[in-house]
Amino acid sequence: MNGSRGATHDVLVVCPPGLEQLVATELAGLGVRRTRIEKGGVACQLTSRQLYAANVFLSCSTRVLVRAATFTVRSFADLQRRLGEVDWSEWFDGMSRPRVRVTTRRSMLWHDAAVVERFESALPKGSTDGPEQLLVVMAVKDRFVVSVDSSGAALHQRGWRLDQAKAPLRESVAAGLLSACRWDPSTPLVDPMCGSGTIAIEAAIRAAGHAPGLGRDFSFQRWPTFQPGTWASVSAEIDSVVAPTGHPAIVAADRDAGAVEAARANAERAGVADRIQFVNAPISALENPEPDGGPGHLITNPPWGGRVSAGDDLRNLYATLGRVGNEHLAGWGLGILVADRDLARQVRPGLTESLQLELGGRQAWLLTGRFG
Ligand SMILES: C[S@@+](CC[C@H](N)C(=O)[O-])C[C@H]1O[C@@H](n2cnc3c(N)ncnc32)[C@H](O)[C@@H]1O
């Protein structure tokens, strides 16, 4: 397990809980056949090329961790000894500063801060103004798994979502909704409650054939084992991705003018503003952007309200979504991300639970179906 050509890395691709199967499918698209799904991640073996490609091309993941060491220890003396045996030179170039994130469960060494201290004293110091290199340490029943983060900034932080409206979705979750709805990037898409535009912008990025990690940098590029030639060939692949044909209508609408402006500014930064129609209007004004074309998808994340019971305003909003959808988008696919499945029956009864997610400590479901 090192960075040499042809060797494989023992990897955990971390993702929001509920998106694991979608990540495994995306990995299969990169030629990774054998994967094991865990809660909040997908374990697999990746070559260096696949590791680089995973960071650039996976749309639903949070970060890609490479296992650096595993051991069982029950005392700080043993921990220090095992840390002294690890060859950190594969990941630290003398400049990078280690940042250690520790979680312990049912272990003799349960004091996370004290474990962090031992790691910090064993790791190369780096330069005070050097970039951070994250290490993720998980200890369960005294078994320590030490992983080095190959991503850097979380992968859902694509760099364009600087303007935020209320309750924005992670970009990776928006990408997951598009995949789980089986939206075809050559067909239209409407998000009538777009907020900061995350769903529509992820859709436009997909329709343009852009890689989600286009233009950003990654921690693995600073590893002493980094292979510039392999990275150059992955980068060439990014450039050669052919956009799906056609320019489908993608609509980002919201009744809040500030949200629409935020969505527009985000889309401009993402380089896809020319692919999106921005509309400042309430859901009751919903229209079919391609009345003479084939069916597309309405995919949206309506307001959820409080945790207890929904008020009449929210019931009316969900019912209006169902009514105008049936009226103007007959035959279109529907995907709504909700926290209250009873409330979702106002949109349409009999929707399918396509995803079950945990978002910000709250359970959420993607319900899918068809207007008509
Ligand atoms: C949960 S937020 C959407 C967040 C969005 N997915 C994002 O990533 O930023 C819900 C949005 O629905 C909008 N909204 C609420 N009622 C609406 C209505 N009747 N018509 C249109 N938009 C509405 C709100 O202004 C808010 O921006």
The ligand as an SDF file (V2000), in Angstrom:
LIG
                    3D

 27 29  0  0  0  0  0  0  0  0999 V2000
  -34.9470   24.4570    1.6620 C   0  0  0  0  0  0  0  0  0  0  0  0
  -34.8380   25.8490    0.6510 S   0  0  0  0  0  0  0  0  0  0  0  0
  -34.0680   25.2150   -0.7940 C   0  0  0  0  0  0  0  0  0  0  0  0
  -32.6010   25.1290   -0.6280 C   0  0  0  0  0  0  0  0  0  0  0  0
  -31.8680   24.7900   -1.9010 C   0  0  0  0  0  0  0  0  0  0  0  0
  -32.0760   23.4060   -2.3040 N   0  0  0  0  0  0  0  0  0  0  0  0
  -30.3730   25.1060   -1.7690 C   0  0  0  0  0  0  0  0  0  0  0  0
  -29.5560   24.1960   -1.9090 O   0  0  0  0  0  0  0  0  0  0  0  0
  -30.0270   26.2490   -1.4720 O   0  0  0  0  0  0  0  0  0  0  0  0
  -36.4860   26.0720    0.1490 C   0  0  0  0  0  0  0  0  0  0  0  0
  -36.7230   27.2640   -0.7690 C   0  0  0  0  0  0  0  0  0  0  0  0
  -38.1150   27.2690   -1.1280 O   0  0  0  0  0  0  0  0  0  0  0  0
  -38.4800   28.6180   -1.3640 C   0  0  0  0  0  0  0  0  0  0  0  0
  -39.9520   28.7160   -1.3190 N   0  0  0  0  0  0  0  0  0  0  0  0
  -40.7670   28.5990   -0.2460 C   0  0  0  0  0  0  0  0  0  0  0  0
  -42.0520   28.7500   -0.6240 N   0  0  0  0  0  0  0  0  0  0  0  0
  -42.0560   28.9570   -1.9520 C   0  0  0  0  0  0  0  0  0  0  0  0
  -43.0710   29.1700   -2.9230 C   0  0  0  0  0  0  0  0  0  0  0  0
  -44.3600   29.2100   -2.5820 N   0  0  0  0  0  0  0  0  0  0  0  0
  -42.7150   29.3190   -4.2110 N   0  0  0  0  0  0  0  0  0  0  0  0
  -41.4000   29.2860   -4.5830 C   0  0  0  0  0  0  0  0  0  0  0  0
  -40.4040   29.1170   -3.6980 N   0  0  0  0  0  0  0  0  0  0  0  0
  -40.7100   28.9330   -2.4060 C   0  0  0  0  0  0  0  0  0  0  0  0
  -37.7740   29.3860   -0.2690 C   0  0  0  0  0  0  0  0  0  0  0  0
  -37.6200   30.7550   -0.6390 O   0  0  0  0  0  0  0  0  0  0  0  0
  -36.4370   28.6250   -0.1560 C   0  0  0  0  0  0  0  0  0  0  0  0
  -35.4420   29.2740   -0.9280 O   0  0  0  0  0  0  0  0  0  0  0  0
  1  2  1  0
  2  3  1  0
  2 10  1  0
  3  4  1  0
  4  5  1  0
  5  6  1  0
  5  7  1  0
  7  8  2  0
  7  9  1  0
 10 11  1  0
 11 12  1  0
 11 26  1  0
 12 13  1  0
 13 14  1  0
 13 24  1  0
 14 15  1  0
 14 23  1  0
 15 16  2  0
 16 17  1  0
 17 18  1  0
 17 23  2  0
 18 19  1  0
 18 20  2  0
 20 21  1  0
 21 22  2  0
 22 23  1  0
 24 25  1  0
 24 26  1  0
 26 27  1  0
M  CHG  2   2   1   9  -1
M  END
$$$$
